[in-house]
Amino acid sequence: MTHIALNHGAIVLTAPSGSGKTTIARYTIGAFPELQFSTSATTRSPRDYEEDGVHYYFLSKEEFEQKIEAGEFLEYEEVYPGCYYGTLISELFRIDKEGPILLDIDVKGAMKVKQLLQDSAITIFIHPPSLEELKQRLVQRGTESNEWLSTRLQRAKEEMTYRDRCDHVVVNDDLEQAVEETLSIVSQFLKAKHCHNGQP
């Protein structure tokens, strides 16, 4: 699989965990009714409020690895040992029949999606103000053990080196401003896709 062309295009939001990309993704979906959120698959356990097929497709490690073997993922990553996240190709095509797609995925996954979708996708890197601020946000979540926190921060350092490979970088030190900047980028991309598809 070298290239996938989409009719309506995909917006890829990516960032180290705790940078605020999921919050910005929610604002983006709210601002553009034609956008649909791509639901990722994962092997991690659901949190109390999470529903299968809504927040994620929750799969066992065995199910996930079977789908890898069958070539069913656009991208996937073993983010931590035994903990996979990925984007199903079937999910992408399901949404593309109706309109543009919004993906909220990790950095390496975003690189893979851009490589496969090329001009059909735009990548936006949500950059935390600093690693210290990122640490505070993760601590405030209260969902991470000290060991996981250390792993996430180490991973965040590496992920921040990918920012220049994305089409746009938005620094999230002021949420309102970061949302405004993201919406402007998305608006320009969607207008360009409409024109390319011969729509007014």
N, C-alpha and C positions, 0 to 999 in steps of 0.2 A: 504494500500500500504506500504509494508515493505522494498522492495528492487527492483531496476531496473537495469538490466544489459545492458550495451551498447557495441556494436561491436567495435567502434573506440575510445571510451573514451571521457572525458570532462575535459577541463582545466578551473578552476574557479578562476577568479581574483576578489578579494574583498578588500575593504578599506573604511575608512570614506570618505565622500564626500570631494573632493578637494585634495586628496592625489596623484592624477595623474594616477589612474588606467586606465582610459579611454584612455589616451595618450599612456600608455604602452600596452594596448590592441591593439591599432592601429598598433604599431610597431610589435607586435607579429603576428598579421594577415598578415602583409606584409612579414614577415620572413618565414612563413610556409603556402605556397599556399593551402595545403590540409585542413587547418583549416577553419571552417565557424563560423561566429559570430552569436550567439543566440540573436534574437531580443526580448527584454522584452516587457511586456504589462504594461501600466500605465494609471492612471486616470488624471494625471496632463495635463495641456494645452500644446500643442506643442509650442516650441520657433520658431521664424521667419524662421530659416533655416531647421527645422525638417520636415521630411516627414513620413506619416503614413505607417507602414510596412517596413520602412528602418531604421529609428532611434529608433522607438518604434511602438508597436501596441497601438494606442490611443483609449481607451475605456471610456465610461461613467461610473460613479460610479455604476449605476444599472447593466450595462452589466458585469462589473468586478465581482460584487457580485453574479450574476447569474452563472458565470463560477466557482466561488468558491463553490457554492452549488452543481454544477454538477461534482465537483472533477477534473476540467480540468487543475489545476495548479500543477506543480512540487513543487513550493514554491511560497509564496506571503507574503507581509508584508504591513501593514498599516503604512507607514513610518512616516507620519504626519497625523493628523485627517482628514479623508476624502480623503487622497492621498495614493493610493495603487500602488505598483510595484509588478510584478510577472513574473514567467517563465512558459509558457504554455508547457504541456507535448507533445502536437502535434508538437510544434516547435522543441523539442528535438529529437523526432523520425524522423521528416522530414530530419534533418541534418545528423543524425546517419546512414541513408541509404547510404550516400555519403562519410562521413569521420568524423574526430574528431571535437568536438564542443568547442568554446570558450565562456564562460559566464562572463559578467562583471556585478556583482550584489552586493547588500548590504550584510553586515556581517551575519546577522541572516539568510538570504536566503541561503548564502553559507554553513552555518552549516547544514541546512535542506537538501540541495542538496548532501552534503557529506554523510549524514546519509542514504539517499535513494540510492545513486549511489555507495557508498563504494569504492572498488578498481577500479571502472570504472572512478573515478574522482580524480583529484589532486587539492588541494586548495592552492592558493598563496595570502598571505596578503601583500598588498602594504602599508607600514608604512610611515607616514609623518615624517620629521625630528623632529618636535615638534608641539604642539598645537598652539603656537604663529605663526609659519610658515604656518600652515594650515589656521589660521584666515586670514593672509595676502593674501593667494591665493584666498580664498573665497571673500574677499573684492575686490581684483583686477578683479574678474569675473564681478562684477557689476550687477549680476542677483538676488541678495538677499536683502530683506529689513533687517533692523536692527533686527527686531523680528525673522525673519527666520534664520538670521545669528547666533543669540544667541541659537536658538533651534538646529541648525546643530552642533554647537560646543559642546553643552551639549551631544548630541547624539554621537559625535565623541569620547568624553571621554569614554563613555560606550563601544563603538565598539572596541576601542583599547585594552580593556581587553580580547577580544576574540582571539588576535593574536596567542597565544600559542596553540590554538586548531586547527590552520591551519597546513597543511603539511610543508609549507615554509613561511618565512617572508623575504621580500625584503624592505630595507629602501631606500626611494626615496629622498635622499638629493642631489644626483647627477644623473640626468635623464639618461645620457648615460650609467653610471655604472649599474643603476637599470634595464634598458632595457637589457643589456648584461647578467646580473644575471638571469633575468626572462627567456630569450631565452634559456639559458643553462638548466634551470630546465625543461622547456617545451620540449626541444630536448630529454632529457633523458627519460621523460615520454612517448613520442611518440615512441621512439625506443623500449622501454619495451613493449608497446602495440602491436607493429608490431611483435615482437618476440613471444609474447603470442598468437597472432592470426596465428602463423605459417608462417609469411612472412619473407623474408630474411632481 
